[in-house]
């Protein structure tokens, strides 16, 4: 392999190593929340976490890799209580309420959201695996919100994932008003899922 790309540790982590990794994630999240994408440097993350600067690269190959892992922890936190977030009597109602909640939480933490979206959409190859895991998790949360069987479910989940990503990009990179973005997400989610459910209705 050419260049000086650093490779992160992939073996199972000990309890101490896991705790150190969590401190690094917390430090990166705090810096991103305070100053956005430019505020997160590997040196500053190490200093904030209280570890040697070289230690950061044992766990994360690049800044974008680190922030994509922060995005994963953010997604877990935001969707932790899926039953409380995905409310409604129908799959469409539950999906729409989840999408609406994610958009509004993202807006409340706009500086952090902007930083993690910039990292997640990076062309940095070190982001690929973490991004795939993140997208699969988001699909799982969307699926949990829908609940009921849906025709072509995989395709529906993929489309809904892109709807959510487009909403977050509109909110952060394009700086569109939050209610405009929330309306777009709700409307798109409703149309996609309603169309899929209509396809299974008897003629």
C-alpha positions, 0 to 999 in steps of 0.5 A: 500500500502506497502513501502514509494511510494509517490502518485502524485496529480491527481486532476485538478491543479490551475494556480499557481500549473500548473506554479509550475509543469512547473518550475519543468519540466523545471528544470529537463530538464535543469539538464538532458541536462547539465549532463544526467540521473545522474544529475537529482535528486529530490533535485536538481530539487527542488532547481533549480525550487526554490521550497521546496524539498517535493513539487516535490513529490506532482507532480511526484512520482519518478525521472523516472516519472518526466523525462517521463513527460519531455519526453512528453514535448520534444516530443510535442516540437519536433513535434509541427509543423507537417506540416513543419516536415512531408514533401512530396507528399506521406504518405511514404515520410511524415512519413520518413521525420518525423522519420528522423527529430526526430532522428536528433533532438535527436542526437543534444540533445543527453545528454537530449535524453539519460536521458529521454529514460532511464526513459521511458524504466524504470520498475518503475511502477510510469512511466506506465501512463505517458509512455502510454500517451507519446506513444499515443501522438507519435502514433498520430504524426505518424498518422498525418504525414501519413495522408491518410487511411492505412489498419490495421492502429492501428497495423501500428502505433504501429509498427512504434512507436517501430521502433522509440523507437528502433532508439532512444535506438540505438542512446543513449544506443548503441551510434550508429552513427546518420546517421546509426540510421536515415537510419534504421528509414527511411528504417524501416518506409518505409518498414512498411508503403509501405507494409501496403499500398500495402495490400490495392492495388487492385489485 
